[in-house]
Amino acid sequence: MFEALKDMGAEELSELIRAAEAERQAKLDEARRQLKAEFEERAAKLNLTVDDVIREPERQRSGGKVAPKYRGPGGEEWSGRGKPPKWLVALEGSGHSRDDFKL
């Protein structure tokens, strides 16, 4: 099958590639249309629309900003959640306790 390609010139190969890509795209488009029709039919049997099925559920919004639990000597604040900030790690490294900065 591919032996014939060796005998083709650059122009012929370019045309073959263009034709093959057009055929590939046509087949993908047809498969997409069939899938969409099947999906709409199955959703209709359940009294749903396609959007009802594929729509992402709305995410719950965050509760807002968390009040700080710690305040550093320079006015830095930390809620106590997540990784401790560098200013607190440095102060703990110099002998201070985290509780020294608790609000």
Secondary structure, 3 states (H helix, E strand, C coil): CCHHHHCCCHHHHHHHHHHHHHHHHHHHHHHHHHHHHHHHHHHHHCCCCHHHHHCCCCCCCCCCCCCCCEECCCCCEECCCCCCCHHHHHHHHCCCCHHHHEC
